[in-house]
């Protein structure tokens, strides 16, 4: 056994040691010794294999000096993995084992695939590494050693169902017959790979004139970059500039080359339907806006316009590249939305009912469901990256146009880690979706953006009367851990348990203004351990007048009291009628009434409905309540709503904010409804325009909102 000083001295020059001596150093050395051995390209595979076995046995503590206190140990396991995966003499089994520990790390995938003795498993993992889109160049594919891929493997890739493998075969093969076949592949990214292969001169000429994809024609007609093969004479490939460029490309999902940007944005008339879809998803901001203007000029109702709208709807907000912050991506996404709104303003006519973001939502939703180039099996995967289509006002509009989409998305929910809140709302309203799936969806909601204030747009709005109370309780408690739930659903769940009622009543004195789902959600989260369904403290569902409600209440307090059964619907109506109770805007009371109706039935709030129907033409709050409680009476027809707004407008000097809020909630619950309501008075039309703008204000983000 060597002494510590000898081990440290010998490790300084491992290239001068005999192979067996380096094996001994690998067996007994501490972390600095192991690092020194791995940094030397002269160390043989036997010593490296020993280090690999030690890493398996010792884990993060590999090479720990026994004299070093445990709290001062700095693990070198990660650095050893990085050195070993790229070591030119590392055994195949060792490299594959390291790659198995880091299957999603671009560095390890690329280093293993570019190794001079790369294994087939390592090469295939790099080949299967996806790009951000079908037009992003995977710069790491040409870096692979073509000599390490047998011709039969290339033939298998060329016939594989995955376009990624067919693309790789098209990019690196020298076989004319294989190139000829792949140049006619159904996938545009495969044909572009042929157009990028300098060995396919004849096929490039044909593709430049005949291919239906504009970016493939551009690549085939353009000049290819000089061929600079990586140095494979024993030096480290990872030290080359090409490796660094390929690694950056892997992290960002490939590179959108300038020639492809010019091709996609240059002439809208040359775009095929799939090309327009892709352009909407990937083009930079300035080129995208220019393309939208071109498409509008060519015909806003064309199939090309529909495909571009689908691309915009599915354009990801979450950055593919981890180096780009989500805040930067959010800001860019918001600015693009405002640019699109400006462009779409050119399509507004005297008969147009929708303007601004509402017009954008209608266009994007129609594109999402009408575009023939959209891969329906991949839509939920796109929604996981939080594009505009994941927002309520677009996804619900799309579901109204194509109801089967809700079932398709729910069926694919198991394939993604997060689902949009809008999908839970749509599934809740679809009787074909089982209750068990609703709870599963609620546990995997994507966390919404934090804002400076609680907005209705950020709430998961579930109608408490559509499902049983036990199901409502399970779904709301699951969803509340990740998002805010609308007051009508949250209050119904609060009312089911006496402890929740006490918690909410104790927090209530601090609340002012309108009741938001965020306030209720914070209370439910703070007491999550005590309010689970399994430990509920049951209480009577019937309402009665409690003594604390005898004082003059704000609308917020009245709404909570009504929801939890501390005041009856009849008593609420009586107090309003005699002037003892004043309503600020009616929306908050409607939320409490919906919760009470879910527990007690429509009869419990009938007196409130009667008051609202009688006074909707003279009291703004009454009209708001009458609109929002339609489910417990009858659906309000467009003509009746318009007439009520006109009647109310004649007696008010300004647009009633509560009525606008109520109308915007109607639009949230069924997007597209406000388009059918046409008030005749100037103030009535102003009310409707304000309601539509408010309903869609959060679509794509709001420019000047503060961070919460």
Secondary structure as UniProt FT lines:
FT   HELIX           4..10
FT   HELIX           11..16
FT   HELIX           19..28
FT   HELIX           31..39
FT   TURN            41..42
FT   HELIX           45..58
FT   HELIX           59..61
FT   TURN            62..63
FT   TURN            66..67
FT   HELIX           70..72
FT   HELIX           77..86
FT   TURN            88..89
FT   HELIX           92..101
FT   TURN            103..104
FT   HELIX           106..113
FT   TURN            116..117
FT   HELIX           120..127
FT   TURN            134..135
FT   TURN            139..143
FT   HELIX           146..148
FT   HELIX           151..158
FT   HELIX           163..172
FT   HELIX           176..182
FT   TURN            183..184
FT   HELIX           188..195
FT   TURN            198..199
FT   HELIX           201..210
FT   HELIX           214..221
FT   HELIX           237..239
FT   HELIX           241..251
FT   TURN            252..253
FT   HELIX           258..266
FT   HELIX           268..270
FT   HELIX           273..282
FT   HELIX           285..298
FT   TURN            300..301
FT   HELIX           303..313
FT   TURN            322..323
FT   HELIX           326..344
FT   HELIX           345..347
FT   TURN            350..351
FT   HELIX           356..370
FT   TURN            372..373
FT   HELIX           376..378
FT   HELIX           379..383
FT   TURN            384..385
FT   HELIX           388..390
FT   HELIX           392..401
FT   HELIX           404..411
FT   HELIX           413..415
FT   HELIX           421..429
FT   TURN            431..432
FT   HELIX           435..442
FT   TURN            443..444
FT   HELIX           456..458
FT   STRAND          459..460
FT   TURN            464..465
FT   HELIX           469..480
FT   TURN            481..482
FT   STRAND          484..485
FT   HELIX           487..495
FT   HELIX           498..508
FT   TURN            509..510
FT   HELIX           517..526
FT   HELIX           528..530
FT   HELIX           533..535
FT   HELIX           547..550
FT   HELIX           555..564
FT   HELIX           569..577
FT   TURN            578..579
FT   HELIX           587..600
FT   HELIX           602..605
FT   HELIX           606..615
FT   TURN            616..618
FT   HELIX           620..628
FT   HELIX           630..632
FT   HELIX           638..650
FT   HELIX           657..669
FT   TURN            671..672
FT   HELIX           674..676
FT   HELIX           682..695
FT   TURN            696..700
FT   TURN            703..704
//
